Amino acid sequence: MQVHSTGRTVRITSISYNYDYRSLEEISEIVDKEGGKGVDLIILPEACAGLDMEPETLDGITISTMARLAKKHNTYIVCPIYRKDANIKRINSAVLLDRQGETVFIYDKVYPYWGELELVPPTEIGLEAPVYDADFGCIGMATCFDANFPEVWKRLADQGAEIVVWPSAYSAGTTLQAHAINNNFYIVTSTLWSDCTVFDVNGKEILYEKSEGINISHITLDLDRGIYHENFNMEKRDKLLKDYAGSIEQELHMEREQWFILKSTRDGVKTRELAKSYGMEELRDYKNRSRLEIDRMRGWKFAKKTM
């Protein structure tokens, strides 16, 4: 399915399957076939080789196999595994391989599920939620049980994430929608529930696909679409749309929320960059600046104060 095809696009394939795990050979055959179609990012579900898999190093068979495919097809791959190294015995990691097959980014699950803490060895707890600047845009990751903790998603937004990949053992549904609404980034899932969900920057569910056995979803997203609040932006918006008539348009006006979305209608026109040059402030930047400035006037952070 193609969604929002004009602008700064990223082509994504999400591969999901159920708890009847596939062998690495079968998974790699699917990734090989999908990579051959020409995509920017392939996503696999949480602990893609099995929740009961033995922890592997980064040069183990799973990552090594996917690294070869990433390089072969010039694509990024998110490959979640239980990982180990010289210092840790088990950690639930989503590993990002770049177009050359190099490990460039690792997200360690910040909120492991309780059962993971009871494994032998137990799953270590991740400490950070970083982002990575891929050649198509800024990507962040969260995993499964992280869906229940807004602070993970807020941290990703604060670092500029434009798209958040969520490998998981379950589907989550509207729990994720709340994070897309509040943080204004895309969310794309790959699950052990044989389904894929995509949420837009305004929180709207723009794709849901589920299959028996293996589900393969194809998504094209435009990372240059910008979402803005009406406050302080309307005159600037009107001037931008007049000056770039035929190149930029207002795609959606959400009157109850007082939000609107701008997008490019011509290749090469950078909507968000141009809007910024006109003095427009994106929605999450506006909300964050408001929070920080009002907290400063108050003299303490509202969320930190003991009432």
C-alpha positions in Angstrom: 0.0 0.0 0.0 1.3 3.4 -0.9 0.6 6.4 1.3 1.6 10.0 0.7 3.9 9.5 -2.3 5.2 13.0 -3.1 8.0 14.6 -1.0 10.7 13.0 1.0 9.6 9.4 0.8 10.7 6.2 2.5 9.6 2.8 1.2 9.1 0.3 4.0 8.3 -3.4 4.2 7.0 -4.8 7.4 7.2 -8.6 7.8 5.1 -10.1 10.6 4.3 -13.7 11.5 2.6 -15.6 14.3 4.1 -17.4 17.3 4.7 -20.5 15.2 8.3 -19.3 14.5 9.9 -19.5 11.1 13.4 -20.7 10.7 16.1 -18.3 9.9 16.3 -19.8 6.5 12.6 -19.1 5.8 12.9 -15.6 7.2 15.9 -14.8 5.1 14.2 -16.1 2.0 11.3 -13.6 2.6 13.7 -10.8 3.3 15.7 -11.6 0.2 12.6 -11.6 -2.0 11.2 -8.4 -0.5 14.6 -6.6 -0.6 14.8 -7.4 -4.3 11.7 -5.2 -4.9 13.6 -2.1 -4.0 12.8 -0.7 -0.5 14.5 1.6 2.0 13.7 -0.3 5.2 12.7 -3.8 6.1 11.3 -4.4 9.6 11.2 -7.8 11.4 9.2 -8.5 14.7 10.5 -8.7 18.2 13.1 -11.4 18.9 12.6 -12.4 15.2 14.2 -15.8 15.6 12.1 -16.7 18.7 11.3 -15.4 22.2 13.0 -18.5 23.5 16.1 -18.0 21.4 19.5 -18.1 23.0 21.2 -14.7 23.1 23.5 -14.0 20.2 26.4 -11.6 19.6 26.3 -9.1 16.8 28.5 -11.3 14.7 26.1 -14.3 15.3 24.2 -16.1 12.6 21.0 -13.9 12.7 22.6 -10.5 12.3 25.3 -11.8 9.9 22.6 -13.3 7.7 20.5 -10.1 7.6 23.7 -8.0 7.2 24.4 -9.8 4.0 20.9 -9.2 2.7 21.0 -5.5 3.6 24.2 -5.1 1.6 22.9 -7.2 -1.3 19.7 -5.1 -1.7 21.1 -1.7 -0.5 18.4 -1.4 2.2 18.2 -0.8 5.9 17.0 -3.7 8.0 15.6 -3.7 11.6 16.5 -7.1 13.1 15.4 -7.6 16.7 17.3 -10.3 18.7 18.2 -11.3 22.2 21.7 -10.0 22.3 24.8 -10.7 24.4 28.3 -9.3 24.6 31.2 -9.5 27.0 29.4 -7.5 29.7 25.7 -8.6 29.3 24.2 -12.0 29.1 20.8 -11.1 27.6 19.2 -7.9 26.4 16.3 -7.4 24.1 17.8 -5.4 21.2 16.5 -4.0 17.9 19.5 -3.8 15.7 19.5 -1.4 12.7 21.7 -2.5 9.7 22.5 0.1 7.1 22.6 -0.3 3.3 26.2 -1.6 3.6 25.1 -4.3 6.1 26.9 -2.5 9.0 25.4 -2.3 12.5 24.8 1.4 12.9 22.3 1.6 15.7 21.0 -0.5 18.6 17.9 0.1 20.7 17.8 -1.9 23.9 14.3 -2.4 25.3 13.8 0.1 28.1 10.8 -1.7 29.6 11.1 -5.5 29.3 8.0 -7.5 30.0 8.0 -9.2 33.4 8.5 -12.7 31.9 11.7 -11.5 30.3 13.1 -10.6 33.7 12.4 -14.2 34.9 14.5 -15.8 32.1 17.8 -17.4 32.8 19.8 -15.3 32.3 17.4 -12.5 32.9 16.9 -9.7 30.4 18.9 -6.6 31.2 17.0 -3.3 31.3 17.8 -0.7 28.6 18.8 2.8 29.7 18.3 5.1 26.7 16.0 5.7 23.8 18.2 7.2 21.1 17.5 8.0 17.5 19.4 7.5 14.3 19.7 9.8 11.2 19.3 7.4 8.3 19.7 8.8 4.8 15.9 9.0 4.5 15.2 10.7 7.8 15.4 10.4 11.6 14.4 7.0 12.9 13.6 5.8 16.5 12.7 2.5 17.9 10.6 1.1 20.8 9.7 -2.5 21.5 6.6 -4.3 22.6 5.9 -3.5 26.3 7.4 0.0 25.8 4.0 0.9 24.3 2.7 1.4 27.8 5.2 4.1 28.8 4.8 7.6 27.3 8.3 8.7 28.5 10.0 6.4 25.9 8.0 8.0 23.1 8.5 11.5 24.4 12.2 11.1 24.5 12.2 9.9 20.9 10.2 13.0 19.9 12.5 15.3 21.8 15.4 14.0 19.7 13.6 14.6 16.4 12.3 11.2 15.5 10.2 11.4 12.3 9.3 7.7 12.2 9.3 5.2 15.1 9.6 1.5 14.3 7.9 -0.8 16.9 8.8 -4.5 16.7 6.5 -6.4 19.1 5.0 -9.7 20.2 1.5 -8.2 20.2 -0.5 -5.7 18.3 -1.2 -2.9 20.9 -3.7 -1.0 18.7 -4.9 2.4 20.0 -2.2 2.4 22.7 0.2 3.3 19.9 -2.3 5.8 18.4 -1.9 7.9 21.6 1.8 8.2 21.1 1.4 9.3 17.4 -1.1 11.9 18.4 1.0 13.3 21.2 4.4 13.2 19.5 3.5 13.8 15.8 5.6 11.1 14.2 4.7 8.1 12.1 4.6 4.7 13.8 5.1 1.5 11.9 4.8 -1.9 13.5 6.0 -5.5 12.9 4.5 -8.1 15.2 4.3 -11.7 16.2 0.6 -11.3 15.8 0.9 -11.4 12.0 -0.2 -7.8 11.6 1.1 -4.4 10.7 -0.3 -1.0 11.7 0.8 2.4 10.6 -0.2 5.6 12.3 0.1 9.0 10.8 1.6 12.1 12.3 -1.8 13.2 13.5 -2.6 9.9 15.1 -4.9 8.5 12.4 -4.5 4.8 11.6 -3.7 4.8 7.9 -3.0 1.1 7.5 -3.9 -2.1 9.2 -3.2 -5.4 7.6 -3.4 -8.9 9.2 -2.8 -12.3 7.6 -2.9 -15.9 8.6 0.7 -17.0 9.1 2.9 -14.4 7.4 1.9 -10.8 6.8 3.9 -8.6 4.5 2.9 -5.0 4.3 4.3 -2.4 1.9 4.2 1.3 2.9 5.5 4.5 1.4 5.5 7.5 3.7 6.3 11.1 3.0 8.6 12.4 5.8 8.3 16.0 4.5 4.7 16.4 5.5 4.5 19.0 8.3 1.8 19.3 11.0 1.2 22.7 12.6 -1.1 24.4 15.1 -3.2 27.3 14.0 -1.7 29.5 16.8 0.7 32.1 15.3 0.9 30.2 12.0 -2.1 31.2 9.9 -0.8 34.4 8.2 2.5 32.7 7.5 0.7 29.6 6.1 -1.4 31.8 3.8 1.7 33.6 2.5 3.5 30.3 2.0 0.6 28.7 0.1 0.2 31.8 -2.1 3.9 32.0 -2.9 4.2 28.3 -3.6 0.8 27.7 -5.3 1.0 24.5 -7.2 4.0 23.2 -5.2 2.7 23.1 -1.6 -0.9 22.5 -0.5 -2.8 22.1 2.8 -3.7 18.4 2.8 -5.8 18.4 5.9 -7.3 21.0 8.3 -8.4 19.5 11.7 -10.7 22.2 12.9 -11.5 20.7 16.3 -7.8 20.2 17.1 -6.9 23.5 15.3 -4.1 21.6 13.5 -3.3 21.4 9.8 -1.0 19.4 7.6 1.0 20.8 4.7 2.6 18.7 2.0 4.6 19.1 -1.2 2.8 18.4 -4.6 6.0 18.7 -6.6 9.2 16.7 -6.3 12.1 18.6 -4.9 10.0 21.1 -3.0 10.9 20.9 0.7 7.7 21.7 2.6 8.9 21.6 6.2 12.1 23.5 5.3 10.2 26.2 3.5 7.6 26.5 6.2 10.4 27.1 8.8 11.9 29.8 6.6 8.5 31.5 6.7 8.7 31.5 10.5 6.2 28.6 11.0 6.7 26.3 14.0 5.8 22.6 13.9 3.2 21.3 16.3 5.4 19.3 18.6 8.0 22.1 18.7 5.3 24.6 19.6 3.9 22.3 22.4 7.4 21.6 23.8 8.5 25.3 23.7 5.3 26.2 25.5 5.9 23.6 28.2 9.4 24.7 28.8 8.7 28.4 28.9 5.7 28.1 31.2 7.6 25.7 33.5 10.4 28.3 33.6 7.9 31.0 34.6 6.5 28.7 37.3 10.0 28.1 38.6 9.8 24.3 38.5 8.9 21.5 36.1 5.2 20.7 36.6 5.8 16.9 36.1 8.6 16.9 38.7 6.8 18.8 41.5 5.6 16.8 44.5 2.1 18.0 45.3 
